[in-house]
Amino acid sequence: MKVAVCAIVGRPSSGKSTLLNTLCGRKVAITSPVPQTTRNRIRGIVTEERGQIVFIDTPGYHHSEKKFNLFLKEQVIEALKEVDEILYLVDSTRSVGEEEHELIELVKQAGKPVVIALNKIDIPEHHAEGMVPLLKAHFPSAPIVKISAYTGEGLEELKARLFEAAEEGPQLYPEEFYTDQEPRFRIAEIIREKAIHQTREELPHALYVEVLDVEERPDETLWARALICVERESQKGIIIGKGGEKIKTIRLQSEKELSGIFERPVRLDLRVKVVPKWRRNEGLLRRLLT
Ligand SMILES: Nc1nc2c(ncn2[C@@H]2O[C@H](COP(=O)(O)OP(=O)(O)OP(=O)(O)O)[C@@H](O)[C@H]2O)c(=O)[nH]1
């Protein structure tokens, strides 16, 4: 069968997480309209008769020099070293800027087979056609497919191109697997997604989630204790909300979604903790990012 480990690379908000979820048919990576939601390399797995593709969802690529963003950039570079092929995702509704050019160079340097997907063609203002000559000039042998990660348009063709670029090999994961994320990590990601959605305006990136304990109770309930960590005391109040309303919503939404994922009741004990300047803490960033 055809087997490949494939990195999805693209600018922030190009739709990498959305694409991964649509391709895998399930929710494996959290999505959000706020850029830079993805901080970890999450794998989604597509298994079909013709083969298996293991996707690595890389963080959005930034060319800013801030320490936080440098870490994200390192993640992209590291991810590309390990893979067999690259799915380069381009947002066809945005103009090609400096950042896209940097990314083109990065993908070229990797020297791996590349499949290019021009995303968001469901949006009428897209200019996918206009982008083709530039991409062809940089990647003469790469197939270019126009897609909508959102509606699923073009994804069959995209998968066909990815399988074509893959080599013959043994299956890497059993076919019932669609992600190799640890439960602890999945729990943290779902809580983080709900917390971001609830506090989008006030603190899009100022939080992370740490799962302290996960326990299977005798009645088969999965119980987890987690901390939502913020940078400042004022942000703690935002997460908790008036009379605890917000954190309750975050908990209920997370429990509901996690119960579906783990196919059993999930109960969460959520607390908020202030961890000053966590984004400048190198040890913590390493732990969160790797
Ligand atoms: N209309 C439309 N919207 C899309 C499509 N793909 C993604 N989006 C939207 O674009 C936004 C960003 O999508 P994500 O999948 O979170 O993007 P990402 O590339 O993973 O972002 P980072 O985590 O910042 O790297 C979300 O609001 C998506 O719903 C698409 O094909 N069509």
The ligand as a Gaussian input file, in Angstrom:
#p B3LYP/6-31G(d) Opt

LIG

0 1
 N      -14.779000      29.846000       3.964000
 C      -13.780000      29.033000       4.344000
 N      -13.207000      29.203000       5.546000
 C      -12.195000      28.372000       5.899000
 C      -11.738000      27.328000       5.044000
 N      -10.718000      26.701000       5.676000
 C      -10.571000      27.314000       6.866000
 N      -11.450000      28.319000       7.017000
 C      -11.593000      29.226000       8.170000
 O      -10.373000      29.919000       8.375000
 C      -10.112000      30.101000       9.787000
 C       -8.760000      29.497000      10.166000
 O       -8.799000      28.085000       9.961000
 P       -7.860000      27.076000      10.792000
 O       -8.137000      25.726000      10.249000
 O       -7.982000      27.296000      12.264000
 O       -6.443000      27.588000      10.298000
 P       -4.967000      27.105000      10.663000
 O       -4.188000      27.219000       9.412000
 O       -5.003000      25.775000      11.324000
 O       -4.544000      28.240000      11.662000
 P       -3.338000      28.325000      12.742000
 O       -3.770000      27.485000      13.915000
 O       -3.287000      29.781000      13.060000
 O       -2.111000      27.812000      12.093000
 C      -11.286000      29.435000      10.513000
 O      -12.223000      30.438000      10.826000
 C      -11.855000      28.482000       9.466000
 O      -13.228000      28.210000       9.646000
 C      -12.385000      27.177000       3.761000
 O      -12.077000      26.322000       2.934000
 N      -13.396000      28.066000       3.483000

